Amino acid sequence: MSTPKGKTTKSKKGRRRSHKNGPLLQIHVDEQGNPSLAHHASPVSGTYKGRQVIDVEKRMKRRVKKLKPLT
């Protein structure tokens, strides 16, 4: 088993640990007031930068169709 070559300084430990805390999630609110992640389309309205990019009704129909009935 290997051993450390020398003492790890406080600054070296701090620099290594500085990346442990990731950035906080950035929440963006669209025109209708629905929250979504920054640089992502709104899952409620399906819009991104004011344009409709996702057909939400079609997606919901597909999800409902995939659901298995309770037996």
mmCIF file as Biopython writes it, N, C-alpha, C and O atoms, coordinates in Angstrom:
data_model
#
loop_
_atom_site.group_PDB
_atom_site.id
_atom_site.type_symbol
_atom_site.label_atom_id
_atom_site.label_alt_id
_atom_site.label_comp_id
_atom_site.label_asym_id
_atom_site.label_entity_id
_atom_site.label_seq_id
_atom_site.pdbx_PDB_ins_code
_atom_site.Cartn_x
_atom_site.Cartn_y
_atom_site.Cartn_z
_atom_site.occupancy
_atom_site.B_iso_or_equiv
_atom_site.auth_seq_id
_atom_site.auth_asym_id
_atom_site.pdbx_PDB_model_num
ATOM 1   N N  . MET A ? 1  ? 0.842   -1.175 0.000   1.0 0.0 1  A 1 
ATOM 2   C CA . MET A ? 1  ? 0.000   0.000  0.000   1.0 0.0 1  A 1 
ATOM 3   C C  . MET A ? 1  ? 0.886   1.236  0.000   1.0 0.0 1  A 1 
ATOM 4   O O  . MET A ? 1  ? 1.891   1.286  0.709   1.0 0.0 1  A 1 
ATOM 5   N N  . SER A ? 2  ? 0.520   2.216  -0.781  1.0 0.0 2  A 1 
ATOM 6   C CA . SER A ? 2  ? 1.354   3.406  -0.882  1.0 0.0 2  A 1 
ATOM 7   C C  . SER A ? 2  ? 1.123   4.330  0.309   1.0 0.0 2  A 1 
ATOM 8   O O  . SER A ? 2  ? 0.097   4.265  0.986   1.0 0.0 2  A 1 
ATOM 9   N N  . THR A ? 3  ? 2.095   5.176  0.537   1.0 0.0 3  A 1 
ATOM 10  C CA . THR A ? 3  ? 2.003   6.147  1.623   1.0 0.0 3  A 1 
ATOM 11  C C  . THR A ? 3  ? 2.127   7.549  1.049   1.0 0.0 3  A 1 
ATOM 12  O O  . THR A ? 3  ? 2.717   7.725  -0.017  1.0 0.0 3  A 1 
ATOM 13  N N  . PRO A ? 4  ? 1.581   8.556  1.738   1.0 0.0 4  A 1 
ATOM 14  C CA . PRO A ? 4  ? 1.688   9.922  1.247   1.0 0.0 4  A 1 
ATOM 15  C C  . PRO A ? 4  ? 3.141   10.386 1.222   1.0 0.0 4  A 1 
ATOM 16  O O  . PRO A ? 4  ? 3.923   10.045 2.110   1.0 0.0 4  A 1 
ATOM 17  N N  . LYS A ? 5  ? 3.497   11.161 0.209   1.0 0.0 5  A 1 
ATOM 18  C CA . LYS A ? 5  ? 4.875   11.650 0.102   1.0 0.0 5  A 1 
ATOM 19  C C  . LYS A ? 5  ? 5.170   12.726 1.131   1.0 0.0 5  A 1 
ATOM 20  O O  . LYS A ? 5  ? 6.304   12.855 1.592   1.0 0.0 5  A 1 
ATOM 21  N N  . GLY A ? 6  ? 4.167   13.490 1.490   1.0 0.0 6  A 1 
ATOM 22  C CA . GLY A ? 6  ? 4.392   14.552 2.467   1.0 0.0 6  A 1 
ATOM 23  C C  . GLY A ? 6  ? 3.077   15.072 2.993   1.0 0.0 6  A 1 
ATOM 24  O O  . GLY A ? 6  ? 2.003   14.610 2.609   1.0 0.0 6  A 1 
ATOM 25  N N  . LYS A ? 7  ? 3.183   16.054 3.889   1.0 0.0 7  A 1 
ATOM 26  C CA . LYS A ? 7  ? 1.982   16.631 4.480   1.0 0.0 7  A 1 
ATOM 27  C C  . LYS A ? 7  ? 1.208   17.423 3.426   1.0 0.0 7  A 1 
ATOM 28  O O  . LYS A ? 7  ? 1.790   18.180 2.649   1.0 0.0 7  A 1 
ATOM 29  N N  . THR A ? 8  ? -0.100  17.237 3.413   1.0 0.0 8  A 1 
ATOM 30  C CA . THR A ? 8  ? -0.948  18.019 2.521   1.0 0.0 8  A 1 
ATOM 31  C C  . THR A ? 8  ? -1.323  19.305 3.246   1.0 0.0 8  A 1 
ATOM 32  O O  . THR A ? 8  ? -1.900  19.267 4.333   1.0 0.0 8  A 1 
ATOM 33  N N  . THR A ? 9  ? -0.997  20.433 2.647   1.0 0.0 9  A 1 
ATOM 34  C CA . THR A ? 9  ? -1.233  21.720 3.296   1.0 0.0 9  A 1 
ATOM 35  C C  . THR A ? 9  ? -2.721  22.058 3.316   1.0 0.0 9  A 1 
ATOM 36  O O  . THR A ? 9  ? -3.525  21.466 2.596   1.0 0.0 9  A 1 
ATOM 37  N N  . LYS A ? 10 ? -3.062  23.030 4.165   1.0 0.0 10 A 1 
ATOM 38  C CA . LYS A ? 10 ? -4.459  23.471 4.266   1.0 0.0 10 A 1 
ATOM 39  C C  . LYS A ? 10 ? -4.949  24.024 2.936   1.0 0.0 10 A 1 
ATOM 40  O O  . LYS A ? 10 ? -6.085  23.779 2.531   1.0 0.0 10 A 1 
ATOM 41  N N  . SER A ? 11 ? -4.082  24.772 2.260   1.0 0.0 11 A 1 
ATOM 42  C CA . SER A ? 11 ? -4.500  25.369 0.985   1.0 0.0 11 A 1 
ATOM 43  C C  . SER A ? 11 ? -4.699  24.298 -0.083  1.0 0.0 11 A 1 
ATOM 44  O O  . SER A ? 11 ? -5.613  24.403 -0.901  1.0 0.0 11 A 1 
ATOM 45  N N  . LYS A ? 12 ? -3.865  23.284 -0.082  1.0 0.0 12 A 1 
ATOM 46  C CA . LYS A ? 12 ? -4.003  22.198 -1.060  1.0 0.0 12 A 1 
ATOM 47  C C  . LYS A ? 12 ? -5.314  21.441 -0.823  1.0 0.0 12 A 1 
ATOM 48  O O  . LYS A ? 12 ? -6.022  21.100 -1.771  1.0 0.0 12 A 1 
ATOM 49  N N  . LYS A ? 13 ? -5.630  21.181 0.452   1.0 0.0 13 A 1 
ATOM 50  C CA . LYS A ? 13 ? -6.891  20.509 0.773   1.0 0.0 13 A 1 
ATOM 51  C C  . LYS A ? 13 ? -8.082  21.371 0.376   1.0 0.0 13 A 1 
ATOM 52  O O  . LYS A ? 13 ? -9.076  20.871 -0.150  1.0 0.0 13 A 1 
ATOM 53  N N  . GLY A ? 14 ? -7.971  22.673 0.636   1.0 0.0 14 A 1 
ATOM 54  C CA . GLY A ? 14 ? -9.055  23.587 0.297   1.0 0.0 14 A 1 
ATOM 55  C C  . GLY A ? 14 ? -9.286  23.661 -1.197  1.0 0.0 14 A 1 
ATOM 56  O O  . GLY A ? 14 ? -10.431 23.690 -1.648  1.0 0.0 14 A 1 
ATOM 57  N N  . ARG A ? 15 ? -8.198  23.693 -1.981  1.0 0.0 15 A 1 
ATOM 58  C CA . ARG A ? 15 ? -8.333  23.737 -3.438  1.0 0.0 15 A 1 
ATOM 59  C C  . ARG A ? 15 ? -8.975  22.462 -3.967  1.0 0.0 15 A 1 
ATOM 60  O O  . ARG A ? 15 ? -9.766  22.506 -4.909  1.0 0.0 15 A 1 
ATOM 61  N N  . ARG A ? 16 ? -8.640  21.337 -3.369  1.0 0.0 16 A 1 
ATOM 62  C CA . ARG A ? 16 ? -9.233  20.078 -3.801  1.0 0.0 16 A 1 
ATOM 63  C C  . ARG A ? 16 ? -10.727 20.041 -3.463  1.0 0.0 16 A 1 
ATOM 64  O O  . ARG A ? 16 ? -11.530 19.549 -4.256  1.0 0.0 16 A 1 
ATOM 65  N N  . ARG A ? 17 ? -11.096 20.558 -2.296  1.0 0.0 17 A 1 
ATOM 66  C CA . ARG A ? 17 ? -12.487 20.519 -1.846  1.0 0.0 17 A 1 
ATOM 67  C C  . ARG A ? 17 ? -13.350 21.610 -2.474  1.0 0.0 17 A 1 
ATOM 68  O O  . ARG A ? 17 ? -14.573 21.581 -2.340  1.0 0.0 17 A 1 
ATOM 69  N N  . SER A ? 18 ? -12.739 22.556 -3.146  1.0 0.0 18 A 1 
ATOM 70  C CA . SER A ? 18 ? -13.503 23.694 -3.663  1.0 0.0 18 A 1 
ATOM 71  C C  . SER A ? 18 ? -14.528 23.272 -4.706  1.0 0.0 18 A 1 
ATOM 72  O O  . SER A ? 18 ? -15.496 23.997 -4.933  1.0 0.0 18 A 1 
ATOM 73  N N  . HIS A ? 19 ? -14.347 22.136 -5.339  1.0 0.0 19 A 1 
ATOM 74  C CA . HIS A ? 19 ? -15.270 21.687 -6.377  1.0 0.0 19 A 1 
ATOM 75  C C  . HIS A ? 19 ? -16.346 20.749 -5.837  1.0 0.0 19 A 1 
ATOM 76  O O  . HIS A ? 19 ? -17.211 20.307 -6.594  1.0 0.0 19 A 1 
ATOM 77  N N  . LYS A ? 20 ? -16.308 20.440 -4.544  1.0 0.0 20 A 1 
ATOM 78  C CA . LYS A ? 20 ? -17.316 19.543 -3.981  1.0 0.0 20 A 1 
ATOM 79  C C  . LYS A ? 20 ? -18.693 20.184 -3.966  1.0 0.0 20 A 1 
ATOM 80  O O  . LYS A ? 20 ? -19.694 19.514 -4.217  1.0 0.0 20 A 1 
ATOM 81  N N  . ASN A ? 21 ? -18.751 21.483 -3.672  1.0 0.0 21 A 1 
ATOM 82  C CA . ASN A ? 21 ? -20.031 22.183 -3.650  1.0 0.0 21 A 1 
ATOM 83  C C  . ASN A ? 21 ? -20.322 22.678 -5.049  1.0 0.0 21 A 1 
ATOM 84  O O  . ASN A ? 21 ? -19.690 23.621 -5.525  1.0 0.0 21 A 1 
ATOM 85  N N  . GLY A ? 22 ? -21.281 22.042 -5.711  1.0 0.0 22 A 1 
ATOM 86  C CA . GLY A ? 22 ? -21.626 22.420 -7.072  1.0 0.0 22 A 1 
ATOM 87  C C  . GLY A ? 22 ? -22.426 23.709 -7.094  1.0 0.0 22 A 1 
ATOM 88  O O  . GLY A ? 22 ? -22.842 24.203 -6.045  1.0 0.0 22 A 1 
ATOM 89  N N  . PRO A ? 23 ? -22.642 24.256 -8.277  1.0 0.0 23 A 1 
ATOM 90  C CA . PRO A ? 23 ? -23.435 25.482 -8.385  1.0 0.0 23 A 1 
ATOM 91  C C  . PRO A ? 23 ? -24.908 25.207 -8.089  1.0 0.0 23 A 1 
ATOM 92  O O  . PRO A ? 23 ? -25.408 24.109 -8.334  1.0 0.0 23 A 1 
ATOM 93  N N  . LEU A ? 24 ? -25.588 26.213 -7.561  1.0 0.0 24 A 1 
ATOM 94  C CA . LEU A ? 24 ? -27.010 26.071 -7.278  1.0 0.0 24 A 1 
ATOM 95  C C  . LEU A ? 24 ? -27.788 26.057 -8.585  1.0 0.0 24 A 1 
ATOM 96  O O  . LEU A ? 24 ? -27.362 26.649 -9.576  1.0 0.0 24 A 1 
ATOM 97  N N  . LEU A ? 25 ? -28.929 25.380 -8.584  1.0 0.0 25 A 1 
ATOM 98  C CA . LEU A ? 25 ? -29.765 25.337 -9.777  1.0 0.0 25 A 1 
ATOM 99  C C  . LEU A ? 25 ? -30.338 26.724 -10.047 1.0 0.0 25 A 1 
ATOM 100 O O  . LEU A ? 25 ? -30.808 27.399 -9.130  1.0 0.0 25 A 1 
ATOM 101 N N  . GLN A ? 26 ? -30.298 27.139 -11.293 1.0 0.0 26 A 1 
ATOM 102 C CA . GLN A ? 26 ? -30.852 28.434 -11.661 1.0 0.0 26 A 1 
ATOM 103 C C  . GLN A ? 26 ? -32.276 28.217 -12.164 1.0 0.0 26 A 1 
ATOM 104 O O  . GLN A ? 26 ? -32.499 27.534 -13.164 1.0 0.0 26 A 1 
ATOM 105 N N  . ILE A ? 27 ? -33.228 28.807 -11.460 1.0 0.0 27 A 1 
ATOM 106 C CA . ILE A ? 27 ? -34.632 28.674 -11.819 1.0 0.0 27 A 1 
ATOM 107 C C  . ILE A ? 27 ? -35.050 29.903 -12.619 1.0 0.0 27 A 1 
ATOM 108 O O  . ILE A ? 27 ? -34.766 31.035 -12.228 1.0 0.0 27 A 1 
ATOM 109 N N  . HIS A ? 28 ? -35.718 29.673 -13.727 1.0 0.0 28 A 1 
ATOM 110 C CA . HIS A ? 28 ? -36.189 30.740 -14.604 1.0 0.0 28 A 1 
ATOM 111 C C  . HIS A ? 28 ? -37.713 30.705 -14.607 1.0 0.0 28 A 1 
ATOM 112 O O  . HIS A ? 28 ? -38.309 29.628 -14.618 1.0 0.0 28 A 1 
ATOM 113 N N  . VAL A ? 29 ? -38.344 31.872 -14.596 1.0 0.0 29 A 1 
ATOM 114 C CA . VAL A ? 29 ? -39.806 31.947 -14.635 1.0 0.0 29 A 1 
ATOM 115 C C  . VAL A ? 29 ? -40.210 32.482 -16.000 1.0 0.0 29 A 1 
ATOM 116 O O  . VAL A ? 29 ? -39.756 33.548 -16.416 1.0 0.0 29 A 1 
ATOM 117 N N  . ASP A ? 30 ? -41.077 31.729 -16.707 1.0 0.0 30 A 1 
ATOM 118 C CA . ASP A ? 30 ? -41.489 32.159 -18.050 1.0 0.0 30 A 1 
ATOM 119 C C  . ASP A ? 30 ? -42.628 33.173 -17.984 1.0 0.0 30 A 1 
ATOM 120 O O  . ASP A ? 30 ? -43.002 33.620 -16.900 1.0 0.0 30 A 1 
ATOM 121 N N  . GLU A ? 31 ? -43.179 33.537 -19.143 1.0 0.0 31 A 1 
ATOM 122 C CA . GLU A ? 31 ? -44.203 34.584 -19.224 1.0 0.0 31 A 1 
ATOM 123 C C  . GLU A ? 31 ? -45.466 34.230 -18.446 1.0 0.0 31 A 1 
ATOM 124 O O  . GLU A ? 31 ? -46.125 35.114 -17.899 1.0 0.0 31 A 1 
ATOM 125 N N  . GLN A ? 32 ? -45.809 32.944 -18.393 1.0 0.0 32 A 1 
ATOM 126 C CA . GLN A ? 32 ? -47.016 32.520 -17.685 1.0 0.0 32 A 1 
ATOM 127 C C  . GLN A ? 32 ? -46.775 32.344 -16.188 1.0 0.0 32 A 1 
ATOM 128 O O  . GLN A ? 32 ? -47.716 32.070 -15.443 1.0 0.0 32 A 1 
ATOM 129 N N  . GLY A ? 33 ? -45.538 32.495 -15.739 1.0 0.0 33 A 1 
ATOM 130 C CA . GLY A ? 33 ? -45.214 32.347 -14.325 1.0 0.0 33 A 1 
ATOM 131 C C  . GLY A ? 33 ? -44.840 30.931 -13.934 1.0 0.0 33 A 1 
ATOM 132 O O  . GLY A ? 33 ? -44.774 30.618 -12.745 1.0 0.0 33 A 1 
ATOM 133 N N  . ASN A ? 34 ? -44.591 30.064 -14.917 1.0 0.0 34 A 1 
ATOM 134 C CA . ASN A ? 34 ? -44.217 28.683 -14.629 1.0 0.0 34 A 1 
ATOM 135 C C  . ASN A ? 34 ? -42.711 28.592 -14.430 1.0 0.0 34 A 1 
ATOM 136 O O  . ASN A ? 34 ? -41.955 29.106 -15.255 1.0 0.0 34 A 1 
ATOM 137 N N  . PRO A ? 35 ? -42.254 27.949 -13.351 1.0 0.0 35 A 1 
ATOM 138 C CA . PRO A ? 35 ? -40.813 27.810 -13.143 1.0 0.0 35 A 1 
ATOM 139 C C  . PRO A ? 35 ? -40.235 26.704 -14.018 1.0 0.0 35 A 1 
ATOM 140 O O  . PRO A ? 35 ? -40.896 25.700 -14.283 1.0 0.0 35 A 1 
ATOM 141 N N  . SER A ? 36 ? -38.994 26.896 -14.464 1.0 0.0 36 A 1 
ATOM 142 C CA . SER A ? 36 ? -38.278 25.870 -15.214 1.0 0.0 36 A 1 
ATOM 143 C C  . SER A ? 36 ? -36.791 26.114 -15.032 1.0 0.0 36 A 1 
ATOM 144 O O  . SER A ? 36 ? -36.385 27.182 -14.574 1.0 0.0 36 A 1 
ATOM 145 N N  . LEU A ? 37 ? -35.991 25.143 -15.382 1.0 0.0 37 A 1 
ATOM 146 C CA . LEU A ? 37 ? -34.549 25.305 -15.304 1.0 0.0 37 A 1 
ATOM 147 C C  . LEU A ? 37 ? -34.080 26.273 -16.380 1.0 0.0 37 A 1 
ATOM 148 O O  . LEU A ? 37 ? -34.672 26.351 -17.457 1.0 0.0 37 A 1 
ATOM 149 N N  . ALA A ? 38 ? -33.017 27.008 -16.085 1.0 0.0 38 A 1 
ATOM 150 C CA . ALA A ? 38 ? -32.473 27.940 -17.064 1.0 0.0 38 A 1 
ATOM 151 C C  . ALA A ? 38 ? -31.974 27.159 -18.275 1.0 0.0 38 A 1 
ATOM 152 O O  . ALA A ? 38 ? -31.407 26.078 -18.120 1.0 0.0 38 A 1 
ATOM 153 N N  . HIS A ? 39 ? -32.175 27.685 -19.464 1.0 0.0 39 A 1 
ATOM 154 C CA . HIS A ? 39 ? -31.765 27.087 -20.735 1.0 0.0 39 A 1 
ATOM 155 C C  . HIS A ? 39 ? -32.493 25.774 -21.025 1.0 0.0 39 A 1 
ATOM 156 O O  . HIS A ? 39 ? -31.976 24.934 -21.762 1.0 0.0 39 A 1 
ATOM 157 N N  . HIS A ? 40 ? -33.689 25.587 -20.454 1.0 0.0 40 A 1 
ATOM 158 C CA . HIS A ? 40 ? -34.528 24.426 -20.726 1.0 0.0 40 A 1 
ATOM 159 C C  . HIS A ? 40 ? -35.925 24.916 -21.089 1.0 0.0 40 A 1 
ATOM 160 O O  . HIS A ? 40 ? -36.342 25.994 -20.667 1.0 0.0 40 A 1 
ATOM 161 N N  . ALA A ? 41 ? -36.631 24.130 -21.861 1.0 0.0 41 A 1 
ATOM 162 C CA . ALA A ? 41 ? -38.015 24.466 -22.193 1.0 0.0 41 A 1 
ATOM 163 C C  . ALA A ? 41 ? -38.890 24.261 -20.964 1.0 0.0 41 A 1 
ATOM 164 O O  . ALA A ? 41 ? -38.624 23.380 -20.145 1.0 0.0 41 A 1 
ATOM 165 N N  . SER A ? 42 ? -39.926 25.069 -20.837 1.0 0.0 42 A 1 
ATOM 166 C CA . SER A ? 42 ? -40.850 24.951 -19.716 1.0 0.0 42 A 1 
ATOM 167 C C  . SER A ? 42 ? -41.638 23.648 -19.855 1.0 0.0 42 A 1 
ATOM 168 O O  . SER A ? 42 ? -42.254 23.423 -20.897 1.0 0.0 42 A 1 
ATOM 169 N N  . PRO A ? 43 ? -41.638 22.783 -18.836 1.0 0.0 43 A 1 
ATOM 170 C CA . PRO A ? 43 ? -42.379 21.525 -18.952 1.0 0.0 43 A 1 
ATOM 171 C C  . PRO A ? 43 ? -43.887 21.720 -18.915 1.0 0.0 43 A 1 
ATOM 172 O O  . PRO A ? 43 ? -44.628 20.838 -19.349 1.0 0.0 43 A 1 
ATOM 173 N N  . VAL A ? 44 ? -44.361 22.855 -18.408 1.0 0.0 44 A 1 
ATOM 174 C CA . VAL A ? 44 ? -45.800 23.102 -18.306 1.0 0.0 44 A 1 
ATOM 175 C C  . VAL A ? 44 ? -46.355 23.646 -19.614 1.0 0.0 44 A 1 
ATOM 176 O O  . VAL A ? 44 ? -47.351 23.142 -20.133 1.0 0.0 44 A 1 
ATOM 177 N N  . SER A ? 45 ? -45.699 24.689 -20.150 1.0 0.0 45 A 1 
ATOM 178 C CA . SER A ? 45 ? -46.226 25.327 -21.361 1.0 0.0 45 A 1 
ATOM 179 C C  . SER A ? 45 ? -45.523 24.865 -22.635 1.0 0.0 45 A 1 
ATOM 180 O O  . SER A ? 45 ? -46.066 25.028 -23.728 1.0 0.0 45 A 1 
ATOM 181 N N  . GLY A ? 46 ? -44.324 24.289 -22.514 1.0 0.0 46 A 1 
ATOM 182 C CA . GLY A ? 46 ? -43.595 23.814 -23.686 1.0 0.0 46 A 1 
ATOM 183 C C  . GLY A ? 46 ? -42.941 24.919 -24.489 1.0 0.0 46 A 1 
ATOM 184 O O  . GLY A ? 46 ? -42.647 24.731 -25.670 1.0 0.0 46 A 1 
ATOM 185 N N  . THR A ? 47 ? -42.704 26.082 -23.865 1.0 0.0 47 A 1 
ATOM 186 C CA . THR A ? 47 ? -42.090 27.199 -24.585 1.0 0.0 47 A 1 
ATOM 187 C C  . THR A ? 47 ? -40.642 27.387 -24.165 1.0 0.0 47 A 1 
ATOM 188 O O  . THR A ? 47 ? -40.254 27.065 -23.042 1.0 0.0 47 A 1 
ATOM 189 N N  . TYR A ? 48 ? -39.850 27.916 -25.093 1.0 0.0 48 A 1 
ATOM 190 C CA . TYR A ? 48 ? -38.463 28.277 -24.822 1.0 0.0 48 A 1 
ATOM 191 C C  . TYR A ? 48 ? -38.158 29.541 -25.603 1.0 0.0 48 A 1 
ATOM 192 O O  . TYR A ? 48 ? -38.331 29.586 -26.820 1.0 0.0 48 A 1 
ATOM 193 N N  . LYS A ? 49 ? -37.704 30.562 -24.900 1.0 0.0 49 A 1 
ATOM 194 C CA . LYS A ? 49 ? -37.410 31.874 -25.497 1.0 0.0 49 A 1 
ATOM 195 C C  . LYS A ? 49 ? -38.608 32.428 -26.260 1.0 0.0 49 A 1 
ATOM 196 O O  . LYS A ? 49 ? -38.448 33.027 -27.323 1.0 0.0 49 A 1 
ATOM 197 N N  . GLY A ? 50 ? -39.813 32.227 -25.716 1.0 0.0 50 A 1 
ATOM 198 C CA . GLY A ? 50 ? -41.017 32.775 -26.320 1.0 0.0 50 A 1 
ATOM 199 C C  . GLY A ? 50 ? -41.579 31.977 -27.483 1.0 0.0 50 A 1 
ATOM 200 O O  . GLY A ? 50 ? -42.595 32.365 -28.060 1.0 0.0 50 A 1 
ATOM 201 N N  . ARG A ? 51 ? -40.939 30.869 -27.838 1.0 0.0 51 A 1 
ATOM 202 C CA . ARG A ? 51 ? -41.425 30.048 -28.956 1.0 0.0 51 A 1 
ATOM 203 C C  . ARG A ? 51 ? -41.941 28.714 -28.441 1.0 0.0 51 A 1 
ATOM 204 O O  . ARG A ? 51 ? -41.423 28.181 -27.459 1.0 0.0 51 A 1 
ATOM 205 N N  . GLN A ? 52 ? -42.949 28.177 -29.095 1.0 0.0 52 A 1 
ATOM 206 C CA . GLN A ? 52 ? -43.496 26.869 -28.739 1.0 0.0 52 A 1 
ATOM 207 C C  . GLN A ? 52 ? -42.578 25.793 -29.322 1.0 0.0 52 A 1 
ATOM 208 O O  . GLN A ? 52 ? -42.440 25.694 -30.541 1.0 0.0 52 A 1 
ATOM 209 N N  . VAL A ? 53 ? -41.950 24.988 -28.461 1.0 0.0 53 A 1 
ATOM 210 C CA . VAL A ? 53 ? -41.018 23.964 -28.945 1.0 0.0 53 A 1 
ATOM 211 C C  . VAL A ? 53 ? -41.483 22.550 -28.616 1.0 0.0 53 A 1 
ATOM 212 O O  . VAL A ? 53 ? -41.005 21.588 -29.218 1.0 0.0 53 A 1 
ATOM 213 N N  . ILE A ? 54 ? -42.412 22.412 -27.667 1.0 0.0 54 A 1 
ATOM 214 C CA . ILE A ? 54 ? -42.909 21.092 -27.274 1.0 0.0 54 A 1 
ATOM 215 C C  . ILE A ? 54 ? -44.432 21.110 -27.337 1.0 0.0 54 A 1 
ATOM 216 O O  . ILE A ? 54 ? -45.072 22.020 -26.809 1.0 0.0 54 A 1 
ATOM 217 N N  . ASP A ? 55 ? -45.007 20.099 -27.985 1.0 0.0 55 A 1 
ATOM 218 C CA . ASP A ? 55 ? -46.459 19.948 -27.986 1.0 0.0 55 A 1 
ATOM 219 C C  . ASP A ? 55 ? -46.831 19.181 -26.715 1.0 0.0 55 A 1 
ATOM 220 O O  . ASP A ? 55 ? -46.767 17.953 -26.676 1.0 0.0 55 A 1 
ATOM 221 N N  . VAL A ? 56 ? -47.220 19.928 -25.677 1.0 0.0 56 A 1 
ATOM 222 C CA . VAL A ? 56 ? -47.444 19.349 -24.356 1.0 0.0 56 A 1 
ATOM 223 C C  . VAL A ? 56 ? -48.626 18.389 -24.360 1.0 0.0 56 A 1 
ATOM 224 O O  . VAL A ? 56 ? -48.564 17.338 -23.721 1.0 0.0 56 A 1 
ATOM 225 N N  . GLU A ? 57 ? -49.698 18.728 -25.065 1.0 0.0 57 A 1 
ATOM 226 C CA . GLU A ? 57 ? -50.879 17.852 -25.096 1.0 0.0 57 A 1 
ATOM 227 C C  . GLU A ? 57 ? -50.541 16.503 -25.725 1.0 0.0 57 A 1 
ATOM 228 O O  . GLU A ? 57 ? -50.960 15.456 -25.233 1.0 0.0 57 A 1 
ATOM 229 N N  . LYS A ? 58 ? -49.785 16.541 -26.809 1.0 0.0 58 A 1 
ATOM 230 C CA . LYS A ? 58 ? -49.385 15.309 -27.488 1.0 0.0 58 A 1 
ATOM 231 C C  . LYS A ? 58 ? -48.511 14.449 -26.573 1.0 0.0 58 A 1 
ATOM 232 O O  . LYS A ? 58 ? -48.656 13.228 -26.526 1.0 0.0 58 A 1 
ATOM 233 N N  . ARG A ? 59 ? -47.602 15.107 -25.849 1.0 0.0 59 A 1 
ATOM 234 C CA . ARG A ? 59 ? -46.719 14.383 -24.932 1.0 0.0 59 A 1 
ATOM 235 C C  . ARG A ? 59 ? -47.521 13.743 -23.799 1.0 0.0 59 A 1 
ATOM 236 O O  . ARG A ? 59 ? -47.250 12.604 -23.421 1.0 0.0 59 A 1 
ATOM 237 N N  . MET A ? 60 ? -48.501 14.459 -23.256 1.0 0.0 60 A 1 
ATOM 238 C CA . MET A ? 60 ? -49.306 13.904 -22.167 1.0 0.0 60 A 1 
ATOM 239 C C  . MET A ? 60 ? -50.145 12.720 -22.643 1.0 0.0 60 A 1 
ATOM 240 O O  . MET A ? 60 ? -50.299 11.737 -21.919 1.0 0.0 60 A 1 
ATOM 241 N N  . LYS A ? 61 ? -50.689 12.812 -23.859 1.0 0.0 61 A 1 
ATOM 242 C CA . LYS A ? 61 ? -51.458 11.688 -24.407 1.0 0.0 61 A 1 
ATOM 243 C C  . LYS A ? 61 ? -50.575 10.450 -24.534 1.0 0.0 61 A 1 
ATOM 244 O O  . LYS A ? 61 ? -51.004 9.335  -24.238 1.0 0.0 61 A 1 
ATOM 245 N N  . ARG A ? 62 ? -49.338 10.660 -24.976 1.0 0.0 62 A 1 
ATOM 246 C CA . ARG A ? 62 ? -48.407 9.549  -25.132 1.0 0.0 62 A 1 
ATOM 247 C C  . ARG A ? 62 ? -48.073 8.929  -23.778 1.0 0.0 62 A 1 
ATOM 248 O O  . ARG A ? 62 ? -47.984 7.707  -23.658 1.0 0.0 62 A 1 
ATOM 249 N N  . ARG A ? 63 ? -47.887 9.777  -22.752 1.0 0.0 63 A 1 
ATOM 250 C CA . ARG A ? 63 ? -47.568 9.265  -21.419 1.0 0.0 63 A 1 
ATOM 251 C C  . ARG A ? 63 ? -48.736 8.492  -20.820 1.0 0.0 63 A 1 
ATOM 252 O O  . ARG A ? 63 ? -48.542 7.450  -20.194 1.0 0.0 63 A 1 
ATOM 253 N N  . VAL A ? 64 ? -49.944 9.003  -21.014 1.0 0.0 64 A 1 
ATOM 254 C CA . VAL A ? 64 ? -51.128 8.315  -20.491 1.0 0.0 64 A 1 
ATOM 255 C C  . VAL A ? 64 ? -51.290 6.968  -21.184 1.0 0.0 64 A 1 
ATOM 256 O O  . VAL A ? 64 ? -51.652 5.976  -20.552 1.0 0.0 64 A 1 
ATOM 257 N N  . LYS A ? 65 ? -51.022 6.939  -22.477 1.0 0.0 65 A 1 
ATOM 258 C CA . LYS A ? 65 ? -51.137 5.699  -23.243 1.0 0.0 65 A 1 
ATOM 259 C C  . LYS A ? 65 ? -50.131 4.657  -22.748 1.0 0.0 65 A 1 
ATOM 260 O O  . LYS A ? 65 ? -50.425 3.461  -22.740 1.0 0.0 65 A 1 
ATOM 261 N N  . LYS A ? 66 ? -48.936 5.117  -22.333 1.0 0.0 66 A 1 
ATOM 262 C CA . LYS A ? 66 ? -47.902 4.194  -21.865 1.0 0.0 66 A 1 
ATOM 263 C C  . LYS A ? 66 ? -48.217 3.603  -20.496 1.0 0.0 66 A 1 
ATOM 264 O O  . LYS A ? 66 ? -47.758 2.509  -20.167 1.0 0.0 66 A 1 
ATOM 265 N N  . LEU A ? 67 ? -49.008 4.336  -19.688 1.0 0.0 67 A 1 
ATOM 266 C CA . LEU A ? 67 ? -49.311 3.855  -18.346 1.0 0.0 67 A 1 
ATOM 267 C C  . LEU A ? 67 ? -50.053 2.529  -18.405 1.0 0.0 67 A 1 
ATOM 268 O O  . LEU A ? 67 ? -50.960 2.337  -19.216 1.0 0.0 67 A 1 
ATOM 269 N N  . LYS A ? 68 ? -49.650 1.631  -17.536 1.0 0.0 68 A 1 
ATOM 270 C CA . LYS A ? 68 ? -50.306 0.332  -17.481 1.0 0.0 68 A 1 
ATOM 271 C C  . LYS A ? 68 ? -51.517 0.431  -16.560 1.0 0.0 68 A 1 
ATOM 272 O O  . LYS A ? 68 ? -51.431 1.073  -15.513 1.0 0.0 68 A 1 
ATOM 273 N N  . PRO A ? 69 ? -52.630 -0.179 -16.915 1.0 0.0 69 A 1 
ATOM 274 C CA . PRO A ? 69 ? -53.810 -0.114 -16.043 1.0 0.0 69 A 1 
ATOM 275 C C  . PRO A ? 69 ? -53.571 -0.908 -14.760 1.0 0.0 69 A 1 
ATOM 276 O O  . PRO A ? 69 ? -52.895 -1.937 -14.761 1.0 0.0 69 A 1 
ATOM 277 N N  . LEU A ? 70 ? -54.144 -0.402 -13.663 1.0 0.0 70 A 1 
ATOM 278 C CA . LEU A ? 70 ? -54.020 -1.097 -12.384 1.0 0.0 70 A 1 
ATOM 279 C C  . LEU A ? 70 ? -54.891 -2.343 -12.405 1.0 0.0 70 A 1 
ATOM 280 O O  . LEU A ? 70 ? -56.048 -2.302 -12.821 1.0 0.0 70 A 1 
ATOM 281 N N  . THR A ? 71 ? -54.322 -3.443 -11.953 1.0 0.0 71 A 1 
ATOM 282 C CA . THR A ? 71 ? -55.060 -4.696 -11.964 1.0 0.0 71 A 1 
ATOM 283 C C  . THR A ? 71 ? -55.221 -5.235 -10.571 1.0 0.0 71 A 1 
ATOM 284 O O  . THR A ? 71 ? -55.822 -6.293 -10.385 1.0 0.0 71 A 1 
#
